Amino acid sequence: MSKKLTILDIAKLSGVGKSTVSRVLTNDPKVKPETRERVERVIQESGYTPSKSAQSMRGGSQKVIGVIISRLDSPSENKAVSTMLTELYRADYDVVIMESQLDRDKANEHLQVLKRRNVDGIIVFGFTDCDIPAIEAWGHKAVVIALDTENVTSINYDNQQVINSALTHLSDQGISDVGFIGVDPSDKSTGELRLKAYLDWCEVTGSIANYRTGQLHHESAYQLVDEILTPATQAIVCASDTLALGVIKRLQERQREDVVVTGVGGNTLLSFLFPRVFSIDPGYQSAGKLAANLLISQLLGNSEISHHTQSPIL
């Protein structure tokens, strides 16, 4: 049986010091690109796997989970991460959090870094242009949130139901003239699916569709209000709480506080500041907890790849 290579062996084969190999394994940005390339080539060709003691240098633990979020300033993802961390820490995992910024290449770079660091598993917040095959290559070591996948465990939100719930809430109040401000349909979940729910409602009720879509930012929604607001408008349904903030600001300036606003996100601060706003919680915190527990179970070999739809919290 051949001797298992050590970090010292990799250092000798690469012509560098042991500390340099350690810095490569922990993705230290101070390592020169040509040195990193040489060490990584030796690691790949030799099939070297860090020992448990070397793995502990990754972040102070022998067990590490990588979490790739799309935006650090996303209230919805922060809600999911908060419950996710509780479960992962309870299971004695350390967590490395990285931000994709909704960029396919950056997300793939993060996946490569996590692979080099030999993390135990990953949880990825998906987005429209996400490289699904790159994630699916992790197999049972991955869970994806907010994106449909086939070959890796996924948790999605019921985007149609959250909008239907808002529209039902308005209908129960006798409100029928409803506008909609959403996200560009190129975004499948927050954009396309939530807009479709509104358009389906218009078709069923015989209402005239009155909507605009833009970016997932309060300033975008603020600028779109004037394009759909009419003297008869009774309510504006927003695809997210972030958009609702922009809509509320513009309605106040137009002195149209009679218009009811609904959002998606269950933002407690939004509801506190504007009690009349009706916000649907898609179940972000429940999804985060579920993602962590599903991944832990899969890593232990106790469950198979599965797919889930998170029900909104009403």
RAGISUL-V88714 format. One record per run of one state. SS is the DSSP state (~ for helix, > for strand, _ for the rest). FROM is the first residue (numbers start at 0). TO is the last residue. If there is no record, write none. Layout:
ss->SS from->FROM to->TO
ss->SS from->FROM to->TO
This chain:
ss->_ from->0 to->5
ss->~ from->6 to->13
ss->_ from->14 to->16
ss->~ from->17 to->24
ss->_ from->25 to->31
ss->~ from->32 to->45
ss->_ from->46 to->50
ss->~ from->51 to->57
ss->_ from->58 to->62
ss->> from->63 to->68
ss->_ from->69 to->73
ss->~ from->74 to->89
ss->_ from->90 to->92
ss->> from->93 to->98
ss->_ from->99 to->102
ss->~ from->103 to->115
ss->_ from->116 to->119
ss->> from->120 to->124
ss->_ from->125 to->130
ss->~ from->131 to->135
ss->_ from->136 to->137
ss->~ from->138 to->140
ss->> from->141 to->144
ss->_ from->145 to->151
ss->> from->152 to->156
ss->_ from->157 to->157
ss->~ from->158 to->171
ss->_ from->172 to->176
ss->> from->177 to->182
ss->_ from->183 to->186
ss->~ from->187 to->204
ss->_ from->205 to->209
ss->> from->210 to->213
ss->_ from->214 to->216
ss->~ from->217 to->227
ss->_ from->228 to->233
ss->> from->234 to->237
ss->_ from->238 to->239
ss->~ from->240 to->252
ss->_ from->253 to->258
ss->> from->259 to->263
ss->_ from->264 to->266
ss->~ from->267 to->272
ss->_ from->273 to->276
ss->> from->277 to->280
ss->_ from->281 to->282
ss->~ from->283 to->298
ss->_ from->299 to->305
ss->> from->306 to->309
ss->_ from->310 to->311
ss->> from->312 to->312
ss->_ from->313 to->313
